[in-house]
């Protein structure tokens, strides 16, 4: 049987790769039983964020922590979506009221007011990662943000995405054309 401190160390190391977010599934895969998460929460090493999702208090924080938490609350196939992708990349001068996450399955658990989960499937070819956080592609995020972000800001975001190598020139041109004609 492992000592609690060794479980804590395993979770601490895991947290460095997950923006401080620990899920029950990730902990189990790392060899930490779910009961240990509850014990470490009671001892103050973890903070419960939602059903099966915890934050390691000792993990360093970054500007992507809230995005990682929101996606973890969405479950296994959840991805960051639309204007939240743009905000995570720092594109389009986006002021989020809620972090938008999509998942193909229903999420019934209680969510923080800062998270909005929509039941929708993002094709595998249109998803990737933002520093380890599952997210939809920039092209789809730009087009999916229409109506919630001003067109001029989305066009500017598409140009910046191209400059930063997040979109190739053909995709940027395609997005800009579609934004300006809609």
N, C-alpha and C positions, 0 to 999 in steps of 0.2 A: 504494500500500500504506500502511495506517495504522500509526502507531507504537504500540507496546505501551501507552504511557501514555494514548493516546486510547481504546484498548479498555478500559483500566482505568477511565477516566473515564466511559465509556458504562455499564459495569457498576456503577460506584459510584452513578450516577444511577438506574439501574434498581433497585438494592438499596434505595434509600430508599422505593420504592413497594411493595416485596415483603418487608418485615421482614428484609432482609438476605439473602434466599434468591434464588439465581440458578440457573435450570435451563438445561440445554443448549438446549432449545427456545426459551426466552425470550431467551437470548444470541444464538442464530442469528437470531431475528426482529429483534433490535436491531442486527444486522449484525456480530456478533462470532463468528468461526469457533470451533468446539469446541477446536481445537488451542490457541487463545489461553487458554482456561480452564485447560488443563493447565499452560501456561507460567506463568500468574499464580498457580496453586496452588504450583508449584515455587518461586516467588519470595516466597511468603508472603502474598500479597494475598487469596487465597481459601483456604478449607478445604473439602475434599471431605467431604460428609455421607453420601452414598450414590450409587448409580448415577445419573449425570446430574444430581446436585443438589449445589450448593456454597453456602457462606456467605461473603459479602463481609466480611472482617475489619474494614474501616473503617466499616461501616454502624452506626448507632446501634442499641442493643438495646432491646427492650421485653418486656413480659410475654407477648406473643403470638408471639414468635420460635419457640418449640418447636412451637407449633401450625402455623405456616406451614411449618416444616421437615417435619413429619409429613405434611401434605397434599401437599407437593411430592414426597415419597418415594412417595406413592400413585399418582402419575402424573396425566395430563391430566384425567380425569373424577372424580378423588377429591374427597371433601368431608369435613369434620370432622363427627363424628357423636355422637349420644347424650350421655352425661355429659361428653364433651369439649367440646361446644357450651356446656353449662351452666358448665363451668369457665372457658372463654374469656370468657364474659359475667360471670363472678363471681356466679353464681346457685347456690343449693342447697348451699353448704358442701361442695363436692366435693373430695375428695383423690384425685387420679388416680394410679393405679399405671402406667397406660399411656394414651397418647393414642390414642383410637379414630378410625379413618379408614375410610370405606367407598368402594368403587370397583366399577364393574360388571365390571371385567376382573381376571384373576389377576395378582398381583404376585409374581414369583419372586425378586426381588433380596433380598439380605440386608438386614435392618432392624435399627436399634438396639433394645435391650431396652425402650426407653420407648415404642415405637410398635407398635400392633396394627392390622393391616389386615384388613378383612372384605370378602368379595366379595358386594356387594349394591348394587342400583341405587336411588338416591334420585331420585324424579321431579323434573323441572325446576321444576314449580310449588312444590315443597317445599324449594327450596334458595335460598340467598342468599349474603351475604358478611358476615363479621365483620372490619371494617377491612381489606378486600381479600382475606381468606382464605375460600375456598369452604366453606360450611357448610350443614347441613340446618336446617330451620326449628325454632324454639324449641318449638312445640307437639309436633312429632314427637320432638324430643330429650328432652323431658320424659317422654313416654310410652315412648320407647325405653329410658329409664334405669330403668324399673321392675325390681325384683329386684336391682339393683346399688346403688341409693341408697334410703334409708329413705323411705317414703311421706310422712311428715311434712315431710321436707326438700324433697321434690318439690312438695308442695302450697305450701309457703312460697316455693319458687322460682317457681312459677306466679304467685303473688300479686305477687312482686317484679318479674317480667317484665311483668305488666300495669301496675304503677306506672311502670315505666321506658319503657313504650310498645313493648315487644317483642312483646306479645300484646294483642289487643283484648279487651274485657270478655267478649264471647261465647266466644271461644276459651279464655280463662282459666277461665271457668265450666265449659266442656265438659271441659277437661283435669282440673280439680279433681274434678268429678263422676266421671270415669272412674278417676282415681287412687284415690278414696275407696271406690269400689264394687268394685275388683279386689283 
